Amino acid sequence: MKASTLTSYGETATFEIAELPKPTATAGHVVVRIAASSVNTVDTMIRSMGTDLAFSPALPAVLGMDFAGVVEEIGEGVTEFAVGDEVYGCAGGLANLQGALAEFMLADAQLIARKPKSISMREAAAMPLVGITALEGLERAGITKGRKALVQGGVGGVGHLPVQLAKYFGANVYATISEDQQIEIIKGYGATPINYTSEKIADYVAKYTDGVGFDLIFDTVGGSNMTNSFEAAALNANIASTVSLLEIDLSPAHFKGLSLHIVFMLLPMLSGQGRAKHGEILTKLAKIVDAGALKPLLDDTAYNLDQVGDAYDRLTSGKAIGKVVVEI
């Protein structure tokens, strides 16, 4: 089979096309003919950091965690899928799990679900990692109807999904943006855009919460922005974060009684524990998509298997709006 591979790690590491053996189905697994795979920040981290990350695969490596495709072969014990089913999931591209930047991929049947019927393969491939992250973060942070929820980074690869899901669950949703061209995207989700480059935190907290603060904050920006989330939070609020690799003074969180929820959705793949939960979340997300309440935001630029390096560079450039997708 044709695959895009890395033979070295580093900021300038390049992807090379190689011919690899097609995987065969093993017990509890399926072989999927890949139609598309999306690029996530963690994928670009693996390329640039390599063995500095404990979960980077051995070289030569086939990356790509997210995918959408068609079941080609069924392993022993798999009863919930059949050959020809259209599926999507996040099931490889790290540790000893081959990724989706190839024509075929072996995937644990617990980590996948039938793709939403109402969207394309390209759109479905954009959803698994960020969709699971979004739903898990919101649920852990106690999303309920009527809560005032702020999403930091509302048009990002992760952020555009909690904006829509929080609205679906009945919250009053606000989202930070950095450019005026992003305003209509957020309004289209039924949320209120906040340009953080021109509005101070104290000002928008006063404007939208009467100075009380937001009940729930989903921070997809992380880093030093975490302190901004602390400032914007109400007393006893919940903050979900996907980017918390930093040392930080938690005093502001202490004096507000905040609860911090760290979402690291790769754990089931890495540990082998709780994998079925991801399949369940993907099934739930597919129903929400097909109900018309959730739609992935895709960057306009299209890529194929010969242009994987360009796709990774597009995401790391910071210029992408939504998810970057590679069609196989």
C-alpha positions as CSV (number, residue, x, y, z in Angstrom):
1,M,0.0,0.0,0.0
2,K,1.0,3.6,-0.5
3,A,1.8,5.6,2.6
4,S,3.4,8.9,3.6
5,T,6.2,8.2,6.1
6,L,8.7,10.1,8.2
7,T,12.2,8.7,8.4
8,S,13.5,11.4,10.8
9,Y,12.1,13.8,13.3
10,G,12.6,17.6,13.6
11,E,11.2,21.0,12.6
12,T,12.3,20.4,9.0
13,A,11.6,16.7,8.7
14,T,10.0,15.8,5.4
15,F,7.4,13.2,4.5
16,E,8.3,10.6,1.9
17,I,6.0,8.3,-0.1
18,A,6.7,4.6,0.5
19,E,5.2,1.2,-0.3
20,L,4.3,-0.7,2.9
21,P,2.6,-4.0,3.5
22,K,-1.2,-3.8,3.7
23,P,-2.3,-4.6,7.3
24,T,-4.5,-7.7,8.0
25,A,-7.3,-7.7,10.5
26,T,-6.5,-9.1,14.0
27,A,-8.9,-10.0,16.8
28,G,-11.0,-7.0,17.9
29,H,-9.8,-4.9,15.0
30,V,-10.8,-3.9,11.5
31,V,-8.9,-2.8,8.4
32,V,-10.1,0.5,7.0
33,R,-9.5,1.8,3.5
34,I,-8.7,5.4,4.3
35,A,-10.5,8.2,2.5
36,A,-9.2,11.2,4.4
37,S,-7.2,12.2,7.5
38,S,-6.9,15.5,9.3
39,V,-3.9,17.2,10.9
40,N,-4.0,18.0,14.6
41,T,-1.6,20.0,16.7
42,V,-0.3,16.8,18.4
43,D,0.6,15.4,15.0
44,T,2.8,18.4,14.3
45,M,4.3,18.1,17.7
46,I,5.3,14.5,17.0
47,R,7.0,15.5,13.8
48,S,9.0,18.3,15.3
49,M,9.7,16.9,18.8
50,G,10.1,13.2,18.0
51,T,11.5,11.1,20.9
52,D,11.1,14.1,23.2
53,L,7.5,12.9,23.3
54,A,7.1,9.5,25.0
55,F,4.3,8.5,22.6
56,S,6.1,9.3,19.3
57,P,6.2,6.2,17.1
58,A,9.5,4.5,16.1
59,L,10.9,5.5,12.7
60,P,10.0,5.1,9.9
61,A,6.6,6.4,11.1
62,V,3.2,6.7,9.6
63,L,1.4,9.5,11.4
64,G,-2.2,10.7,11.2
65,M,-4.6,10.0,14.1
66,D,-7.9,11.0,12.6
67,F,-9.5,9.3,9.7
68,A,-12.7,8.5,7.8
69,G,-13.0,5.6,5.4
70,V,-14.6,2.2,4.6
71,V,-14.3,-1.1,6.5
72,E,-12.3,-3.4,4.2
73,E,-11.8,-6.4,6.5
74,I,-13.2,-7.6,9.9
75,G,-11.1,-9.3,12.6
76,E,-12.3,-12.1,14.9
77,G,-14.8,-11.0,17.6
78,V,-15.9,-7.8,15.8
79,T,-19.7,-7.9,15.5
80,E,-20.8,-4.3,15.4
81,F,-19.3,-3.5,12.0
82,A,-19.4,-5.1,8.5
83,V,-17.3,-4.9,5.4
84,G,-18.5,-1.8,3.5
85,D,-19.4,0.3,6.5
86,E,-18.4,3.9,6.4
87,V,-16.6,4.7,9.6
88,Y,-14.5,7.4,11.3
89,G,-12.3,7.5,14.4
90,C,-9.0,8.4,16.0
91,A,-7.0,5.2,16.3
92,G,-3.3,5.5,15.4
93,G,-0.4,7.6,14.5
94,L,1.4,7.3,17.9
95,A,3.3,4.7,19.9
96,N,3.0,1.3,18.1
97,L,-0.2,2.2,16.3
98,Q,0.2,2.9,12.5
99,G,-1.4,6.1,11.5
100,A,-3.9,7.1,8.8
101,L,-1.6,8.7,6.3
102,A,-1.8,5.5,4.2
103,E,-4.2,3.7,1.9
104,F,-5.1,1.2,4.7
105,M,-5.0,1.2,8.5
106,L,-5.6,-1.3,11.2
107,A,-8.0,0.1,13.9
108,D,-9.3,-1.1,17.2
109,A,-13.0,-1.5,16.7
110,Q,-13.7,0.1,20.1
111,L,-12.1,3.4,18.9
112,I,-14.3,3.9,15.8
113,A,-18.0,4.5,14.9
114,R,-20.1,4.8,11.8
115,K,-19.5,8.2,10.3
116,P,-22.3,10.8,10.2
117,K,-24.4,10.2,7.1
118,S,-25.0,13.9,6.4
119,I,-21.3,14.9,5.8
120,S,-18.5,14.0,3.5
121,M,-15.5,11.7,4.3
122,R,-13.4,14.8,4.3
123,E,-15.6,16.5,6.9
124,A,-15.9,13.3,9.0
125,A,-12.1,12.9,9.1
126,A,-11.8,16.4,10.7
127,M,-13.9,15.4,13.7
128,P,-12.7,12.5,15.9
129,L,-9.9,13.9,18.0
130,V,-11.3,17.4,18.4
131,G,-14.9,16.1,18.7
132,I,-14.1,13.7,21.5
133,T,-12.0,16.4,23.2
134,A,-14.8,18.9,23.0
135,L,-17.6,16.7,24.3
136,E,-15.4,15.2,27.1
137,G,-14.3,18.7,28.2
138,L,-17.8,20.1,28.2
139,E,-19.2,17.1,30.1
140,R,-16.5,17.2,32.7
141,A,-16.9,20.9,33.2
142,G,-20.7,20.4,33.8
143,I,-22.3,21.9,30.7
144,T,-26.0,22.5,31.3
145,K,-28.8,24.6,29.9
146,G,-28.6,28.3,30.7
147,R,-24.9,28.4,31.7
148,K,-22.7,31.2,30.4
149,A,-19.9,29.4,28.5
150,L,-16.8,31.0,27.1
151,V,-14.7,29.2,24.5
152,Q,-11.2,30.5,24.1
153,G,-10.1,30.2,20.5
154,G,-13.6,29.8,18.9
155,V,-12.6,29.2,15.3
156,G,-9.6,26.9,16.0
157,G,-9.4,23.3,15.1
158,V,-10.7,22.3,18.5
159,G,-12.5,25.4,19.6
160,H,-15.2,25.6,16.8
161,L,-16.7,22.3,18.1
162,P,-17.3,23.2,21.8
163,V,-18.9,26.4,20.6
164,Q,-21.4,24.4,18.7
165,L,-21.8,21.7,21.3
166,A,-22.3,24.1,24.2
167,K,-25.0,25.8,22.1
168,Y,-26.6,22.4,21.5
169,F,-26.7,21.7,25.2
170,G,-28.6,25.0,25.8
171,A,-25.8,27.2,27.1
172,N,-25.4,30.9,26.3
173,V,-22.1,30.8,24.4
174,Y,-19.4,33.3,23.8
175,A,-16.1,32.7,21.9
176,T,-12.9,34.6,21.5
177,I,-11.6,35.5,18.1
178,S,-8.6,37.5,16.8
179,E,-9.9,38.9,13.5
180,D,-13.1,40.5,12.4
181,Q,-13.4,38.1,9.5
182,Q,-14.1,35.4,12.1
183,I,-17.2,37.2,13.5
184,E,-19.7,35.7,11.1
185,I,-18.4,32.2,11.7
186,I,-19.1,32.5,15.5
187,K,-22.5,34.2,14.9
188,G,-23.4,31.4,12.5
189,Y,-23.0,29.0,15.4
190,G,-25.5,31.1,17.4
191,A,-22.8,32.4,19.7
192,T,-21.4,35.8,20.6
193,P,-17.9,36.7,19.2
194,I,-15.4,38.5,21.4
195,N,-12.3,40.0,19.7
196,Y,-9.7,39.6,22.4
197,T,-7.3,41.9,20.6
198,S,-9.5,44.9,21.0
199,E,-11.6,44.0,24.1
200,K,-10.1,43.7,27.6
201,I,-11.1,40.8,29.8
202,A,-12.6,43.1,32.4
203,D,-14.6,44.9,29.8
204,Y,-16.2,41.9,28.2
205,V,-16.8,40.2,31.6
206,A,-18.7,43.4,32.6
207,K,-20.5,43.6,29.3
208,Y,-21.7,40.0,29.0
209,T,-21.9,38.8,32.6
210,D,-22.5,42.0,34.6
211,G,-19.0,41.5,36.1
212,V,-19.8,38.1,37.6
213,G,-17.7,36.1,35.1
214,F,-18.4,33.0,33.0
215,D,-19.8,29.8,34.6
216,L,-17.8,27.5,32.3
217,I,-14.7,28.2,30.2
218,F,-13.2,25.9,27.5
219,D,-9.6,27.0,27.0
220,T,-8.2,25.6,23.7
221,V,-5.4,28.2,23.7
222,G,-3.6,27.3,26.9
223,G,-0.2,28.5,27.9
224,S,-0.2,32.0,29.4
225,N,-3.8,32.3,28.3
226,M,-4.8,30.1,31.2
227,T,-4.5,33.2,33.5
228,N,-6.9,35.0,31.2
229,S,-9.4,32.2,31.7
230,F,-8.9,32.5,35.5
231,E,-9.7,36.2,35.3
232,A,-12.8,35.7,33.1
233,A,-14.2,32.9,35.3
234,A,-17.0,33.4,37.9
235,L,-16.7,32.2,41.4
236,N,-16.7,28.4,41.6
237,A,-16.6,28.1,37.8
238,N,-15.3,25.2,35.8
239,I,-12.5,25.4,33.3
240,A,-11.7,22.7,30.8
241,S,-8.3,22.9,29.1
242,T,-6.6,21.0,26.3
243,V,-3.3,22.8,26.5
244,S,-1.9,22.9,30.1
245,L,1.8,22.0,29.6
246,L,3.1,24.9,31.7
247,E,4.0,26.0,35.2
248,I,1.5,28.4,36.5
249,D,0.5,30.2,39.7
250,L,-2.9,28.8,40.8
251,S,-3.5,31.4,43.4
252,P,-6.2,33.2,41.2
253,A,-7.9,29.9,40.8
254,H,-7.7,29.2,44.5
255,F,-9.3,32.5,45.5
256,K,-12.2,31.9,43.1
257,G,-12.7,28.3,44.0
258,L,-12.2,27.2,40.4
259,S,-12.2,23.6,39.1
260,L,-9.7,22.8,36.4
261,H,-10.3,19.8,34.1
262,I,-7.4,18.7,31.9
263,V,-8.5,16.8,28.8
264,F,-5.9,14.5,27.2
265,M,-8.0,12.4,24.9
266,L,-5.0,10.2,23.7
267,L,-5.1,8.3,27.0
268,P,-7.3,5.4,25.9
269,M,-5.1,4.8,22.8
270,L,-1.9,4.9,24.9
271,S,-3.1,2.9,27.9
272,G,-5.5,0.6,26.3
273,Q,-8.0,1.5,29.0
274,G,-11.5,3.0,28.3
275,R,-11.3,2.7,24.5
276,A,-15.0,1.8,24.2
277,K,-15.8,5.3,25.6
278,H,-14.4,6.9,22.5
279,G,-16.5,4.8,20.2
280,E,-19.6,5.8,22.2
281,I,-18.7,9.5,22.0
282,L,-18.2,9.3,18.3
283,T,-21.6,7.6,17.9
284,K,-23.2,10.4,19.9
285,L,-21.4,13.0,17.9
286,A,-22.6,11.4,14.6
287,K,-26.2,11.7,15.8
288,I,-25.7,15.4,16.7
289,V,-24.2,16.1,13.3
290,D,-27.0,14.3,11.5
291,A,-29.5,16.3,13.6
292,G,-28.0,19.5,12.0
293,A,-26.5,20.8,15.3
294,L,-22.8,20.3,14.6
295,K,-20.6,20.8,11.5
296,P,-16.9,20.6,11.3
297,L,-15.1,23.8,10.1
298,L,-12.6,23.0,7.4
299,D,-9.7,25.1,6.2
300,D,-10.2,26.0,2.5
301,T,-6.9,24.6,1.3
302,A,-7.0,21.0,0.0
303,Y,-4.2,18.4,0.2
304,N,-3.5,14.9,-1.0
305,L,-1.1,12.2,0.2
306,D,1.8,13.7,-1.8
307,Q,1.3,17.0,0.0
308,V,1.3,16.0,3.7
309,G,4.3,18.2,4.5
310,D,2.4,21.2,3.1
311,A,-0.6,20.3,5.2
312,Y,1.5,20.2,8.4
313,D,3.1,23.5,7.5
314,R,-0.3,25.0,6.9
315,L,-1.5,24.1,10.4
316,T,1.8,25.3,12.1
317,S,1.6,28.6,10.2
318,G,-1.3,29.7,12.4
319,K,-3.2,30.8,9.2
320,A,-5.6,27.9,9.0
321,I,-9.2,28.5,10.0
322,G,-10.7,25.2,11.2
323,K,-9.2,21.8,10.4
324,V,-6.6,20.9,7.8
325,V,-7.5,17.7,5.9
326,V,-5.5,15.4,3.7
327,E,-7.4,13.3,1.2
328,I,-6.0,9.8,0.5
